[in-house]
Each structure stands twice: as C-alpha cells, then as structure tokens.
Amino acid sequence: MSQPIWMQPEIISWSQILLDSFNQFLGYQLISRQKTAEKQSEILFKADFVIVSHGIESDPILNYGNQTALTLWEMNWSDFIQTPSRLTTEPINREARQAMLQQAKTQGYIDNYSGVRISKTGKRFFIETAIIWNLLDPKDNKCGQAATFSHWTNCS
C-alpha cells in the first residue's frame, strides 16, 4: 500500500509552510501546533474545512488540497495538483478572483472573500468568508498563496 499523502516528506514540509505562513500573516494558529510535524500534516489533510494552495508560476498550479477540498472539487490528488488554480472558477468569475489574489498578495492576506467556485464535474458552490494568505518558505521567499474556508453552499 502506498504512503498516505500527508506522510510524504514534501507534504509534511509544505504543511509547515502553510501553517507557519498563516500564523505569520494572521497572528494566530490555523490548527493546534502541539503535535509533531507529521501529525500536524495529518490533521490538516483530514480537517473538516478546506485548505488549498498554489505555487508562484505565471499561471499558478494547485499544489495542495486537503481531503475536504478534494471532495468538494471532485478530484483525486494527482488531478488536483496538476490543475491551474484559475480553473477552480468559471471564466466569468476569473477577473474577480484575480483581483482578490492580487489584494492578498499586496496586503499579505484577506479574511473576507466570498465567491462561486466550480468542481471538475461542473458543480458550482458558493464559498463564504474565505481567508487567503501569502506563503513564505523558511527563508521568507514568496512561494505561493493558500486559502481556507469552512462554509460553502451548493448552487442549483
């Protein structure tokens, strides 16, 4: 049997970047940090709220989605991490999404984003009060952006 996603060394490291950057920009912890990095990675992956991130490519590619995100976007891990993040929205909503990402990039984070997203199979859902924050590696180099939210409503 293959190793669970959250136990892969690169995912454990990325989970620390997600958590450290969240704390740095927002001033509080996303999850309890009292356990090992491996356990934090597992808790993050299995959380009942969404965590997603993308890199810093010119057309950023998703590079992390916890199980809640994978379920919501109706994708497996390998499909998810090959998806340009812009494809999580319908074309009509991409300009607003890009403006929100730019605002977060400039400010470090935003904590009140709402908008419509679309799954791989075309199901639409409205996310509410999402937090988007910049990701910094251990040397404080920008390495992506992440988002988390726990409230969404399926659109008919």
DSSP file (Angstrom, degrees, kcal/mol; ACC not computed):
  #  RESIDUE AA STRUCTURE BP1 BP2  ACC     N-H-->O    O-->H-N    N-H-->O    O-->H-N    TCO  KAPPA ALPHA  PHI   PSI    X-CA   Y-CA   Z-CA
    1    1 A M              0   0    0      0, 0.0     2,-0.0     0, 0.0     0, 0.0   0.000 360.0 360.0 360.0 139.5    0.0    0.0    0.0
    2    2 A S        -     0   0    0      1,-0.1     3,-0.1     0, 0.0     0, 0.0  -0.326 360.0 -91.0 -75.4 159.6    1.3    3.5   -0.8
    3    3 A Q        -     0   0    0      1,-0.1    -1,-0.1     2,-0.1     5,-0.1  -0.423  47.8-101.3 -68.1 138.1    2.1    6.0    1.8
    4    4 A P    >   -     0   0    0      0, 0.0     3,-1.7     0, 0.0     4,-0.5  -0.276  32.1-114.9 -58.2 149.1   -0.8    8.4    2.8
    5    5 A I  G >  S+     0   0    0      1,-0.3     3,-1.7     2,-0.2     6,-0.2   0.898 114.6  55.6 -52.6 -46.6   -0.5   11.8    1.1
    6    6 A W  G 3  S+     0   0    0      1,-0.3    -1,-0.3     5,-0.1    36,-0.1   0.631 102.9  57.4 -67.9 -12.7    0.0   13.6    4.5
    7    7 A M  G <  S+     0   0    0     -3,-1.7    -1,-0.3    34,-0.1    -2,-0.2   0.506  77.1 110.3 -94.9  -5.3    3.0   11.3    5.3
    8    8 A Q  S X> S-     0   0    0     -3,-1.7     4,-2.4    -4,-0.5     3,-1.0  -0.538  75.1-128.5 -70.0 132.4    5.0   12.2    2.2
    9    9 A P  H 3> S+     0   0    0      0, 0.0     4,-2.3     0, 0.0     5,-0.2   0.849 107.4  51.9 -52.5 -39.7    8.0   14.3    3.3
   10   10 A E  H 3> S+     0   0    0      1,-0.2     4,-2.1     2,-0.2     5,-0.1   0.830 110.8  48.3 -69.3 -29.1    7.3   17.1    0.8
   11   11 A I  H <> S+     0   0    0     -3,-1.0     4,-2.7    -6,-0.2    -1,-0.2   0.865 109.5  52.1 -77.3 -36.8    3.7   17.4    2.0
   12   12 A I  H  X S+     0   0    0     -4,-2.4     4,-1.5     2,-0.2    -2,-0.2   0.936 113.2  45.6 -60.6 -45.5    4.8   17.5    5.6
   13   13 A S  H  X S+     0   0    0     -4,-2.3     4,-1.7    -5,-0.2    -2,-0.2   0.923 113.4  48.7 -63.6 -44.7    7.2   20.3    4.7
   14   14 A W  H  X S+     0   0    0     -4,-2.1     4,-2.8     1,-0.2    -1,-0.2   0.887 106.6  57.1 -64.1 -38.3    4.5   22.1    2.7
   15   15 A S  H  X S+     0   0    0     -4,-2.7     4,-2.5     1,-0.2    -1,-0.2   0.881 105.4  51.5 -59.2 -37.8    2.1   21.8    5.6
   16   16 A Q  H  X S+     0   0    0     -4,-1.5     4,-3.2     2,-0.2     5,-0.3   0.895 109.0  50.0 -66.7 -39.2    4.6   23.6    7.8
   17   17 A I  H  X S+     0   0    0     -4,-1.7     4,-2.5     2,-0.2   119,-0.4   0.933 111.5  49.2 -62.5 -45.7    4.8   26.4    5.3
   18   18 A L  H  X S+     0   0    0     -4,-2.8     4,-2.0     1,-0.2    -2,-0.2   0.945 117.8  39.7 -56.3 -50.0    1.0   26.6    5.2
   19   19 A L  H  X S+     0   0    0     -4,-2.5     4,-2.2     2,-0.2    11,-0.2   0.905 116.6  48.2 -71.2 -43.4    0.8   26.7    9.0
   20   20 A D  H  X S+     0   0    0     -4,-3.2     4,-2.5    -5,-0.2    -1,-0.2   0.920 114.0  47.1 -64.2 -43.7    3.8   29.0    9.6
   21   21 A S  H  X S+     0   0    0     -4,-2.5     4,-2.6    -5,-0.3     5,-0.3   0.900 109.6  53.7 -66.7 -40.5    2.7   31.5    7.0
   22   22 A F  H  X S+     0   0    0     -4,-2.0     4,-3.0    -5,-0.3     5,-0.5   0.951 112.4  44.4 -56.7 -49.6   -0.9   31.5    8.3
   23   23 A N  H  X S+     0   0    0     -4,-2.2     4,-2.0     1,-0.2    -2,-0.2   0.897 112.6  52.4 -63.0 -41.1    0.4   32.3   11.8
   24   24 A Q  H  < S+     0   0    0     -4,-2.5    -1,-0.2    -5,-0.2    -2,-0.2   0.916 119.6  32.8 -62.4 -44.0    2.8   34.9   10.5
   25   25 A F  H  < S+     0   0    0     -4,-2.6    -2,-0.2   109,-0.2    -1,-0.2   0.848 129.8  32.4 -84.2 -35.1    0.2   36.9    8.5
   26   26 A L  H  < S-     0   0    0     -4,-3.0    -3,-0.2    -5,-0.3    -2,-0.2   0.661  96.2-128.8-101.1 -16.8   -2.9   36.4   10.6
   27   27 A G  S  < S+     0   0    0     -4,-2.0     2,-0.3    -5,-0.5    -4,-0.2   0.622  77.3  70.9  83.1  11.7   -1.4   36.2   14.1
   28   28 A Y  S    S-     0   0    0     -6,-0.4     2,-0.3    -5,-0.0    -2,-0.2  -0.957  85.4 -91.7-150.4 168.5   -3.0   33.0   15.3
   29   29 A Q        -     0   0    0     -2,-0.3     3,-0.1     1,-0.1    -9,-0.1  -0.625  14.5-151.6 -88.9 139.9   -2.8   29.3   14.6
   30   30 A L  S    S+     0   0    0     -2,-0.3     2,-0.3   -11,-0.2    -1,-0.1   0.879  86.1   1.7 -72.0 -40.1   -4.9   27.6   12.0
   31   31 A I  S    S-     0   0    0    -12,-0.1     2,-0.2     0, 0.0    -1,-0.2  -0.877 100.2 -72.1-136.8 169.4   -4.7   24.3   14.0
   32   32 A S        -     0   0    0     -2,-0.3     3,-0.3     1,-0.1    11,-0.1  -0.463  37.8-164.1 -62.8 134.1   -3.1   23.2   17.2
   33   33 A R        +     0   0    0     -2,-0.2    -1,-0.1     1,-0.2     7,-0.1   0.091  60.1 104.3-108.2  20.8    0.7   23.0   16.7
   34   34 A Q        +     0   0    0      6,-0.0    -1,-0.2     2,-0.0     2,-0.1   0.609  69.7  69.6 -80.5 -11.2    1.4   20.9   19.9
   35   35 A K  S    S-     0   0    0     -3,-0.3     0, 0.0     1,-0.2     0, 0.0  -0.327  97.0 -73.1 -98.0-178.7    2.0   17.7   17.9
   36   36 A T     >  -     0   0    0      1,-0.1     4,-2.6    -2,-0.1    -1,-0.2  -0.227  45.2-107.1 -68.9 163.6    4.8   16.6   15.6
   37   37 A A  H  > S+     0   0    0      1,-0.2     4,-2.2     2,-0.2     5,-0.1   0.876 122.5  54.0 -59.4 -37.4    5.0   18.0   12.1
   38   38 A E  H  > S+     0   0    0      2,-0.2     4,-1.9     1,-0.2    -1,-0.2   0.917 110.0  45.6 -63.7 -43.6    3.8   14.6   10.8
   39   39 A K  H  > S+     0   0    0      2,-0.2     4,-2.7     1,-0.2    -2,-0.2   0.883 111.1  52.9 -68.4 -38.2    0.7   14.7   13.0
   40   40 A Q  H  X S+     0   0    0     -4,-2.6     4,-2.6     2,-0.2    -1,-0.2   0.905 107.8  52.2 -61.7 -40.9    0.1   18.4   12.0
   41   41 A S  H  X S+     0   0    0     -4,-2.2     4,-2.3     2,-0.2    -2,-0.2   0.907 111.4  46.5 -60.8 -42.7    0.2   17.3    8.3
   42   42 A E  H  X S+     0   0    0     -4,-1.9     4,-2.4     2,-0.2    -2,-0.2   0.929 111.9  49.9 -65.7 -45.6   -2.3   14.6    9.0
   43   43 A I  H  X S+     0   0    0     -4,-2.7     4,-0.6     1,-0.2    -2,-0.2   0.913 112.7  47.9 -59.9 -43.5   -4.6   16.9   11.0
   44   44 A L  H >< S+     0   0    0     -4,-2.6     3,-0.8     1,-0.2    -1,-0.2   0.919 112.6  48.0 -63.7 -44.6   -4.5   19.5    8.2
   45   45 A F  H 3< S+     0   0    0     -4,-2.3    22,-2.4     1,-0.2    23,-0.5   0.863 117.7  41.0 -65.9 -35.3   -5.2   16.9    5.5
   46   46 A K  H 3< S+     0   0    0     -4,-2.4    -1,-0.2    -5,-0.2    -2,-0.2   0.385  86.3 130.2 -94.3   3.5   -8.1   15.4    7.4
   47   47 A A    <<  -     0   0    0     -3,-0.8    21,-0.5    -4,-0.6     4,-0.1  -0.153  63.8-129.1 -59.4 152.1   -9.6   18.7    8.6
   48   48 A D  S    S+     0   0    0      2,-0.1     2,-0.3    19,-0.1    -1,-0.1   0.303  89.8  70.4 -87.7  10.0  -13.3   19.3    8.0
   49   49 A F  S    S-     0   0    0     -5,-0.1    19,-0.3   102,-0.0     2,-0.3  -0.824  92.9 -96.8-118.0 163.9  -12.6   22.7    6.5
   50   50 A V  E     +A  149   0A   0     99,-2.8    99,-1.2    -2,-0.3     2,-0.4  -0.601  34.3 178.5 -85.6 137.6  -10.9   23.4    3.1
   51   51 A I  E     +A  148   0A   0     -2,-0.3    15,-2.1    97,-0.2     2,-0.3  -0.979  12.7 161.8-132.9 124.5   -7.2   24.1    2.7
   52   52 A V  E     -AB 147  65A   0     95,-2.3    95,-2.5    -2,-0.4     2,-0.3  -0.959   9.4-179.8-136.0 156.2   -5.9   24.7   -0.8
   53   53 A S  E     -AB 146  64A   0     11,-2.0    10,-2.6    -2,-0.3    11,-1.3  -0.991   9.7-161.6-151.4 160.5   -2.7   26.3   -2.2
   54   54 A H  E     -AB 145  62A   0     91,-2.4    91,-1.6    -2,-0.3     8,-0.2  -0.931  21.1-118.1-136.7 164.2   -1.0   27.1   -5.4
   55   55 A G        -     0   0    0      6,-1.7    90,-0.2    -2,-0.3    89,-0.2   0.109  35.1 -94.7 -85.8-159.1    2.6   28.0   -6.4
   56   56 A I        +     0   0    0     87,-0.2    88,-0.1    88,-0.1    -1,-0.0   0.081  69.5 136.0-113.0  21.1    4.1   31.1   -8.0
   57   57 A E  S    S-     0   0    0      4,-0.1    -3,-0.0     1,-0.1     0, 0.0  -0.194  72.9-105.7 -60.3 161.9    4.0   30.0  -11.6
   58   58 A S  S    S+     0   0    0      1,-0.3    -1,-0.1     2,-0.0     0, 0.0   0.855 126.2  29.4 -61.2 -33.2    2.8   32.7  -14.1
   59   59 A D  S    S-     0   0    0     26,-0.0    -1,-0.3    27,-0.0    -2,-0.1  -0.813 109.2-132.0-120.2  85.6   -0.4   30.6  -14.3
   60   60 A P        -     0   0    0      0, 0.0    25,-2.8     0, 0.0    26,-0.5  -0.014  15.5-147.3 -53.1 137.0   -0.3   29.1  -10.8
   61   61 A I  B     -F   84   0B   0     23,-0.3    -6,-1.7    24,-0.1    -4,-0.1  -0.846  23.8-108.5-102.7 135.6   -0.9   25.4  -10.4
   62   62 A L  E     +B   54   0A   0     21,-3.1    -8,-0.3    -2,-0.4    21,-0.2  -0.394  38.4 173.7 -58.4 136.6   -2.6   23.9   -7.4
   63   63 A N  E     +     0   0A   0    -10,-2.6     2,-0.3     1,-0.3    -9,-0.2   0.389  60.1  29.6-128.6  -0.5   -0.1   22.1   -5.2
   64   64 A Y  E     +B   53   0A   0    -11,-1.3   -11,-2.0    16,-0.1    -1,-0.3  -0.946  50.0 161.7-159.0 138.9   -2.1   21.2   -2.2
   65   65 A G  E     -B   52   0A   0     -2,-0.3   -13,-0.2   -13,-0.2    16,-0.1  -0.891  29.4-135.8-153.1 126.5   -5.7   20.4   -1.3
   66   66 A N     >  -     0   0    0    -15,-2.1     4,-2.6    -2,-0.3     3,-0.3  -0.203  40.4 -90.4 -75.3 177.4   -6.8   18.6    1.8
   67   67 A Q  H  > S+     0   0    0    -22,-2.4     4,-2.4     1,-0.2     5,-0.2   0.859 127.7  54.6 -60.0 -36.8   -9.4   15.8    1.7
   68   68 A T  H  > S+     0   0    0    -23,-0.5     4,-2.4   -21,-0.5    -1,-0.2   0.912 111.0  46.3 -62.4 -41.5  -12.3   18.2    2.1
   69   69 A A  H  > S+     0   0    0     -3,-0.3     4,-2.9   -20,-0.3    -2,-0.2   0.925 110.8  51.7 -65.4 -45.2  -11.0   20.2   -0.9
   70   70 A L  H  <>S+     0   0    0     -4,-2.6     5,-2.4     1,-0.2     4,-0.4   0.905 113.1  45.7 -59.0 -41.8  -10.5   17.1   -3.0
   71   71 A T  H ><5S+     0   0    0     -4,-2.4     3,-0.7    -5,-0.2    -1,-0.2   0.928 113.3  48.9 -66.1 -46.0  -14.1   16.0   -2.2
   72   72 A L  H 3<5S+     0   0    0     -4,-2.4    -2,-0.2     1,-0.3    -1,-0.2   0.898 117.2  40.4 -63.3 -41.9  -15.5   19.5   -2.8
   73   73 A W  T 3<5S-     0   0    0     -4,-2.9    47,-2.4    -5,-0.1    -1,-0.3   0.432 108.1-127.7 -88.0   1.3  -13.8   19.9   -6.2
   74   74 A E  T < 5 +     0   0    0     -3,-0.7     2,-0.3    -4,-0.4    -3,-0.2   0.920  64.7 123.7  55.1  51.6  -14.4   16.2   -7.1
   75   75 A M      < -     0   0    0     -5,-2.4    -1,-0.2    -6,-0.1     2,-0.2  -0.957  58.5-125.3-136.4 155.1  -10.8   15.4   -7.9
   76   76 A N     >  -     0   0    0     -2,-0.3     4,-2.6    -3,-0.1     5,-0.2  -0.510  41.6 -98.5 -88.7 171.2   -8.2   12.9   -6.8
   77   77 A W  H  > S+     0   0    0      1,-0.2     4,-2.4     2,-0.2     5,-0.2   0.914 120.4  50.7 -57.3 -49.0   -4.8   14.1   -5.6
   78   78 A S  H  4 S+     0   0    0      1,-0.2    -1,-0.2     2,-0.2     4,-0.1   0.870 114.5  44.0 -64.8 -36.4   -2.9   13.6   -8.8
   79   79 A D  H >4 S+     0   0    0      1,-0.2     3,-1.3     2,-0.1     4,-0.2   0.915 112.4  53.6 -69.4 -42.7   -5.5   15.5  -10.9
   80   80 A F  H >< S+     0   0    0     -4,-2.6     3,-1.8     1,-0.3   -18,-0.3   0.925 105.3  51.4 -59.5 -48.3   -5.8   18.3   -8.3
   81   81 A I  T 3< S+     0   0    0     -4,-2.4    -1,-0.3     1,-0.3    -2,-0.1   0.403 109.0  52.3 -78.2   6.0   -2.1   19.1   -8.2
   82   82 A Q  T <  S+     0   0    0     -3,-1.3    -1,-0.3    -5,-0.2    -2,-0.2   0.302  88.2 105.0-112.6   4.5   -1.9   19.4  -11.9
   83   83 A T  S <  S-     0   0    0     -3,-1.8   -21,-3.1    -4,-0.2     2,-0.2  -0.738  74.7-122.9 -93.8 127.1   -4.8   21.9  -12.2
   84   84 A P  B >   -F   61   0B   0      0, 0.0     3,-1.9     0, 0.0   -23,-0.3  -0.487  25.2-129.9 -60.0 133.1   -4.2   25.6  -12.9
   85   85 A S  G >  S+     0   0    0    -25,-2.8     3,-1.9     1,-0.3   -24,-0.1   0.786 103.4  68.9 -63.1 -26.1   -5.9   27.3   -9.9
   86   86 A R  G >  S+     0   0    0    -26,-0.5     3,-1.5     1,-0.3    -1,-0.3   0.784  87.6  68.6 -61.4 -24.9   -7.8   29.7  -12.2
   87   87 A L  G <  S+     0   0    0     -3,-1.9    -1,-0.3     1,-0.3    -2,-0.2   0.499  78.3  78.6 -75.9  -1.2   -9.8   26.6  -13.4
   88   88 A T  G <  S+     0   0    0     -3,-1.9    30,-2.6    -4,-0.2     2,-0.3   0.527  96.9  52.5 -80.1  -4.3  -11.5   26.4   -9.9
   89   89 A T  S <  S-     0   0    0     -3,-1.5    28,-0.1    28,-0.2     5,-0.1  -0.911  94.2-105.1-125.6 156.4  -13.7   29.3  -11.1
   90   90 A E    >>  -     0   0    0     -2,-0.3     3,-1.9    26,-0.2     4,-0.6  -0.448  40.5-106.3 -72.5 153.8  -15.8   29.7  -14.1
   91   91 A P  G >4 S+     0   0    0      0, 0.0     3,-1.1     0, 0.0     4,-0.5   0.847 119.1  59.6 -50.8 -38.2  -14.4   32.1  -16.8
   92   92 A I  G 34 S+     0   0    0      1,-0.2     4,-0.2     2,-0.1     3,-0.2   0.763 109.5  43.4 -64.3 -24.2  -16.9   34.8  -15.8
   93   93 A N  G <> S+     0   0    0     -3,-1.9     4,-1.9     1,-0.1    -1,-0.2   0.425  87.6  91.6-100.4  -0.5  -15.6   34.9  -12.2
   94   94 A R  H <X S+     0   0    0     -3,-1.1     4,-2.6    -4,-0.6     5,-0.2   0.839  81.6  54.9 -69.7 -33.4  -11.8   34.8  -13.0
   95   95 A E  H  > S+     0   0    0     -4,-0.5     4,-2.1     2,-0.2    -1,-0.2   0.932 110.6  45.7 -65.8 -43.6  -11.3   38.5  -13.1
   96   96 A A  H  > S+     0   0    0     -4,-0.2     4,-2.1     2,-0.2    -2,-0.2   0.889 112.8  51.8 -64.5 -39.1  -12.8   39.0   -9.6
   97   97 A R  H  X S+     0   0    0     -4,-1.9     4,-2.3     1,-0.2    -2,-0.2   0.922 109.3  49.5 -62.0 -44.7  -10.7   36.0   -8.4
   98   98 A Q  H  X S+     0   0    0     -4,-2.6     4,-2.2     1,-0.2    -2,-0.2   0.886 109.3  51.7 -64.1 -39.1   -7.5   37.5   -9.8
   99   99 A A  H  X S+     0   0    0     -4,-2.1     4,-2.3     2,-0.2    -1,-0.2   0.904 109.7  50.1 -62.9 -41.2   -8.3   40.9   -8.1
  100  100 A M  H  X S+     0   0    0     -4,-2.1     4,-2.3     2,-0.2    -2,-0.2   0.914 110.2  49.6 -63.9 -43.3   -8.8   39.1   -4.8
  101  101 A L  H  X S+     0   0    0     -4,-2.3     4,-2.4     1,-0.2    -2,-0.2   0.886 110.7  50.4 -63.8 -38.7   -5.5   37.3   -5.2
  102  102 A Q  H  X S+     0   0    0     -4,-2.2     4,-2.3     2,-0.2    -1,-0.2   0.905 109.0  51.4 -65.4 -41.3   -3.7   40.5   -6.0
  103  103 A Q  H  X S+     0   0    0     -4,-2.3     4,-2.7     1,-0.2     5,-0.3   0.928 111.9  46.6 -61.3 -44.6   -5.2   42.2   -3.0
  104  104 A A  H  X S+     0   0    0     -4,-2.3     4,-2.6     1,-0.2    30,-0.3   0.897 110.4  53.8 -63.7 -40.1   -4.0   39.3   -0.7
  105  105 A K  H  < S+     0   0    0     -4,-2.4    -1,-0.2     1,-0.2    -2,-0.2   0.912 114.1  41.7 -60.3 -42.7   -0.5   39.4   -2.4
  106  106 A T  H  < S+     0   0    0     -4,-2.3    -2,-0.2     1,-0.2    -1,-0.2   0.912 124.5  34.6 -71.7 -44.2   -0.2   43.1   -1.6
  107  107 A Q  H  < S-     0   0    0     -4,-2.7    -2,-0.2    -5,-0.2    -3,-0.2   0.659 105.1-118.8 -87.3 -17.8   -1.7   43.0    1.9
  108  108 A G  S  < S+     0   0    0     -4,-2.6    26,-2.3    -5,-0.3     2,-0.3  -0.110  84.0   3.2 100.4 -35.4   -0.3   39.6    3.0
  109  109 A Y  E     -C  133   0A   0     24,-0.2     2,-0.3    -6,-0.2    24,-0.2  -0.972  55.4-149.7-166.8 162.0   -3.8   38.2    3.5
  110  110 A I  E     -C  132   0A   0     22,-2.3    22,-2.5    -2,-0.3     3,-0.1  -0.973   5.5-168.4-134.1 151.8   -7.5   38.9    3.2
  111  111 A D  E    S+     0   0A   0     -2,-0.3    20,-0.2    20,-0.2    22,-0.0   0.104  72.9  58.5-129.0  24.0  -10.1   37.3    5.5
  112  112 A N  E     +     0   0A   0     20,-0.1     2,-0.3    17,-0.0    17,-0.3   0.063  62.9 143.1-143.7  30.5  -13.4   38.1    4.0
  113  113 A Y  E     +C  130   0A   0     17,-2.0    17,-3.6    15,-0.1     2,-0.3  -0.554  18.6 174.7 -80.8 138.3  -13.5   36.6    0.5
  114  114 A S  E     +     0   0A   0     -2,-0.3     2,-0.3    15,-0.2    14,-0.2  -0.986  15.5 128.6-135.1 147.1  -16.7   35.1   -0.9
  115  115 A G  E     -C  127   0A   0     12,-1.7    12,-3.2    -2,-0.3     2,-0.4  -0.967  52.9 -80.4 177.8 170.0  -17.3   33.8   -4.4
  116  116 A V  E     -C  126   0A   0     -2,-0.3     2,-0.3    10,-0.2   -26,-0.2  -0.711  39.7-175.5 -90.6 136.6  -18.5   31.0   -6.7
  117  117 A R  E     -C  125   0A   0      8,-3.2     8,-2.3    -2,-0.4     2,-0.4  -0.805  13.1-140.0-122.8 167.4  -16.3   28.1   -7.5
  118  118 A I  E     -C  124   0A   0    -30,-2.6     6,-0.2    -2,-0.3     2,-0.1  -0.995   9.4-136.2-136.0 137.1  -16.7   25.1   -9.8
  119  119 A S    >   -     0   0    0      4,-3.0     3,-1.6    -2,-0.4   -45,-0.2  -0.254  37.2 -96.5 -82.5 174.1  -15.8   21.4   -9.4
  120  120 A K  T 3  S+     0   0    0    -47,-2.4   -46,-0.1     1,-0.3    -1,-0.1   0.836 126.3  48.7 -59.4 -33.7  -14.3   19.2  -12.0
  121  121 A T  T 3  S-     0   0    0    -48,-0.2    -1,-0.3     2,-0.1   -47,-0.1   0.393 125.7 -98.8 -91.2   4.6  -17.7   17.9  -13.0
  122  122 A G  S <  S+     0   0    0     -3,-1.6     2,-0.3     1,-0.3    -2,-0.1   0.490  71.2 147.8  96.3   3.0  -19.2   21.4  -13.2
  123  123 A K        -     0   0    0    -50,-0.1    -4,-3.0    -5,-0.0     2,-0.3  -0.579  37.1-144.9 -73.2 133.0  -21.0   21.6   -9.9
  124  124 A R  E     +C  118   0A   0     31,-0.4    31,-2.7    -2,-0.3     2,-0.3  -0.765  20.3 177.6-100.7 144.1  -21.0   25.2   -8.6
  125  125 A F  E     -CD 117 154A   0     -8,-2.3    -8,-3.2    -2,-0.3     2,-0.6  -0.996  25.2-130.4-146.0 148.2  -20.7   26.2   -5.0
  126  126 A F  E     -CD 116 153A   0     27,-3.2    27,-2.1    -2,-0.3     2,-0.3  -0.867  20.7-154.3-101.5 120.3  -20.5   29.5   -3.2
  127  127 A I  E     -CD 115 152A   0    -12,-3.2   -12,-1.7    -2,-0.6     2,-0.4  -0.736  10.3-156.2 -95.3 145.8  -17.7   29.9   -0.6
  128  128 A E  E     - D   0 151A   0     23,-2.5    23,-0.6    -2,-0.3    22,-0.4  -0.946  60.7  -4.5-126.4 142.0  -18.1   32.3    2.2
  129  129 A T  E    S+     0   0A   0     -2,-0.4   -15,-0.2   -17,-0.3    21,-0.2   0.864  77.7 179.7  48.6  49.8  -15.6   34.2    4.4
  130  130 A A  E     -C  113   0A   0    -17,-3.6   -17,-2.0    -3,-0.1     2,-0.5  -0.514  21.4-140.7 -77.5 147.6  -12.5   32.6    2.9
  131  131 A I  E     - E   0 148A   0     17,-2.7    17,-2.1    -2,-0.2     2,-0.4  -0.945  17.3-171.4-106.9 128.8   -9.1   33.6    4.2
  132  132 A I  E     +CE 110 147A   0    -22,-2.5   -22,-2.3    -2,-0.5     2,-0.3  -0.984  11.0 172.9-121.2 131.8   -6.4   33.9    1.6
  133  133 A W  E     -CE 109 146A   0     13,-2.2    13,-2.7    -2,-0.4   -24,-0.2  -0.964  32.3-107.2-139.9 155.7   -2.8   34.4    2.6
  134  134 A N  E     - E   0 145A   0    -26,-2.3     2,-0.5    -2,-0.3    11,-0.3  -0.484  31.2-133.9 -77.5 149.9    0.6   34.5    1.1
  135  135 A L  E     - E   0 144A   0      9,-3.1     8,-2.8    -2,-0.2     9,-0.8  -0.907  19.0-170.7-109.6 133.4    3.0   31.6    1.6
  136  136 A L  E     - E   0 142A   0     -2,-0.5     6,-0.2  -119,-0.4  -115,-0.1  -0.971  17.4-133.4-121.9 136.3    6.6   32.2    2.6
  137  137 A D    >   -     0   0    0      4,-2.7     3,-2.6    -2,-0.4     4,-0.0  -0.224  45.6 -84.4 -76.3 176.6    9.3   29.5    2.7
  138  138 A P  T 3  S+     0   0    0      0, 0.0    -1,-0.1     0, 0.0    -2,-0.0   0.705 133.2  52.8 -58.8 -18.6   11.7   29.2    5.7
  139  139 A K  T 3  S-     0   0    0      2,-0.1     3,-0.1     3,-0.0    -2,-0.0   0.215 121.7-107.6 -98.8  14.5   13.9   31.9    4.2
  140  140 A D  S <  S+     0   0    0     -3,-2.6     2,-0.4     1,-0.3    -5,-0.0   0.718  70.5 146.2  66.2  25.5   10.9   34.3    3.8
  141  141 A N        -     0   0    0      1,-0.0    -4,-2.7    -4,-0.0    -1,-0.3  -0.757  57.8-108.2 -87.5 137.5   10.8   33.9    0.0
  142  142 A K  E     + E   0 136A   0     -2,-0.4    -6,-0.2    -6,-0.2     3,-0.1  -0.463  45.9 164.9 -64.1 132.4    7.3   34.1   -1.5
  143  143 A C  E     -     0   0A   0     -8,-2.8     2,-0.3     1,-0.4   -87,-0.2   0.276  53.9 -54.2-135.4   9.0    6.3   30.6   -2.7
  144  144 A G  E     - E   0 135A   0     -9,-0.8    -9,-3.1   -89,-0.2    -1,-0.4  -0.951  51.4 -87.7 152.3-169.4    2.6   30.7   -3.2
  145  145 A Q  E     -AE  54 134A   0    -91,-1.6   -91,-2.4    -2,-0.3     2,-0.3  -0.972  29.7-162.7-137.7 152.9   -0.8   31.6   -1.8
  146  146 A A  E     -AE  53 133A   0    -13,-2.7   -13,-2.2    -2,-0.3     2,-0.3  -0.896   1.4-159.1-133.0 162.3   -3.3   29.5    0.2
  147  147 A A  E     -AE  52 132A   0    -95,-2.5   -95,-2.3    -2,-0.3     2,-0.3  -0.990   5.2-174.2-140.7 149.1   -6.9   29.7    1.1
  148  148 A T  E     +AE  51 131A   0    -17,-2.1   -17,-2.7    -2,-0.3     2,-0.3  -0.996  11.2 158.5-140.7 144.5   -9.1   28.2    3.8
  149  149 A F  E     -A   50   0A   0    -99,-1.2   -99,-2.8    -2,-0.3   -19,-0.1  -0.970  24.5-166.8-159.5 153.8  -12.8   28.3    4.3
  150  150 A S  S    S+     0   0    0    -22,-0.4     2,-0.5    -2,-0.3   -21,-0.1   0.397  71.0  72.5-122.5  -1.5  -15.3   26.2    6.2
  151  151 A H  E     +D  128   0A   0    -23,-0.6   -23,-2.5  -101,-0.1     2,-0.3  -0.968  51.0 146.5-123.2 125.0  -18.6   27.5    4.8
  152  152 A W  E     -D  127   0A   0     -2,-0.5     2,-0.4   -25,-0.2   -25,-0.2  -0.986  26.7-153.2-150.1 153.8  -19.9   26.8    1.3
  153  153 A T  E     -D  126   0A   0    -27,-2.1   -27,-3.2    -2,-0.3     2,-0.2  -0.996  24.4-119.3-130.1 131.4  -23.3   26.3   -0.2
  154  154 A N  E     -D  125   0A   0     -2,-0.4     2,-0.3   -29,-0.2   -29,-0.3  -0.485  28.3-136.9 -68.0 137.7  -24.1   24.3   -3.3
  155  155 A C              0   0    0    -31,-2.7   -31,-0.4    -2,-0.2    -1,-0.0  -0.735 360.0 360.0 -95.0 144.9  -25.6   26.4   -6.1
  156  156 A S              0   0    0     -2,-0.3    -1,-0.1   -33,-0.1   -31,-0.1   0.472 360.0 360.0 -90.1 360.0  -28.5   25.0   -8.1
